[in-house]
């Protein structure tokens, strides 16, 4: 495994003499990353070493560097590099950042809450017919009594969607669980009702659903295809993996049933996304990707069982597993580059989002639609910040009768945003990362904790790998890079 080497600390509130850059080496290539702008530059050995020892661009910083370097670098070489750095400074590099003030944060969060979402998630089933060993939803019922959403609640949720999206042309309903197809009857009613409302309002409505693939027949397949559902299937791999990680409630393996159903679905549909979950007991991502490609899936998006930052279960990733999955990431990057060199199709690319983040250099302050764009309505009509929070009473932000409590939503966002202060002081990737998944750091008490170092170390290493990968694509396959990231940035 190629290990990225870290040489430079970042700017923070207590150490404002340091340059706001991050230096790292990957695969014998040396880079510096300008934290405020999120630009990266490949450097030669001389510039890299000088930057490693430089404290500031001031005349005193130059004098200190010359005296510190002794005979290692000539004054002329140092002067040349300083001139290049001045040119970069004129382009906006090396500018010290001032942490956000409280009033700026409050204004930003209030602006977020004023934005309207075009879709909602209906957790139509807080029940499941499987017993996945790593399930964050505690067997699909989210720590509560197993329940299905009533038709009355579902139709009221559809009304709520249309009330909140007046003037928005394209809107969406996302069906989630548990296993949502346990409540297929209510899903059908909600789709039929929403189509009638959309005809009246002139809006276009789309539907999506995540399923475990166990409940599938001709009627369901026809319904999903006719209504052009976006579909994502939770499946973990071949029979040995699937039966071990995702058994049925009866204790039987689920692979044979799921495989049969999905083959029938693929015959009718032709394309299908899979969302496997990696655990500390099944971590061979590349072998699994090959299996899913051969099975017929057209899009593969792996998730990782992480538990939470303050509580890890037997199947959750720890520091050792993050090291192993990073090695899998490296293998994937090299496999992609090899396929591109040989002009072979690339079926599995888990780096599209990461490449886009590096390309656009967008400062991400809150990386998801927490309490806004991903609001989820549970079976009882209560509203949560997202589907992951369902069942966590301290995070309820409203209900279908009264709508969202904006003050409660603000307080949840504000508490999560406090985590960003920690990120500001400790992480060079804070702007492109945008912070941890809110649910990952959410405590049942209603507060958010700081992320654990093992998780953050993996994220930072992934960005270093991503920067090197982006650089390789730009040099070797610029047209492919353009296709993957578009023309923005």
Buried (B, 14 or more C-beta within 10 A) or exposed (E): EBEBEBBBBBBBEEEEEBBBBBBBBBBEBBBBBBBBBBBBBBBEEBBBBBBEBBBBBEEEBBEBBBEEBEEEBEEEBBEBBBEEBEEBEEEEBBBEBEEBEEEEBBEBBEEBBEEEBBBBBBBBBBBBBBBBBBBBBEBBBBEBEBBBBBBEBBBBBBBBBBEBBEEBEEBBBBBBBBBBBBBBEBBBBBBEBBEEBBEEBEBEBBBBBBBBBBBBEEEBBEBBBEBEBEBBBBBBBBEEBBBBBBBBEEEEBBBEBBBEBBEBBBEEBEEBBBBBBBBBBBBBBBEBBBBBBEBBBBBBBBEBBBBBBEEBBEBBBBEEBBBBBBBBBBEBBBBBBEBBEEEEEBBBBBBEEBBBBBBBBBEBBBBBBBBBBBBBBBBBBBBBBBBBBBBBEEBBBBBBEEEBBBEBBBBBBBBBBEBBBBBBBBBBBBBBBBBBBBBBBBBBEBBBBBBBEBBBBBBBBBBBBBBBBBBBBBEEBEEBBEEBBEEEE
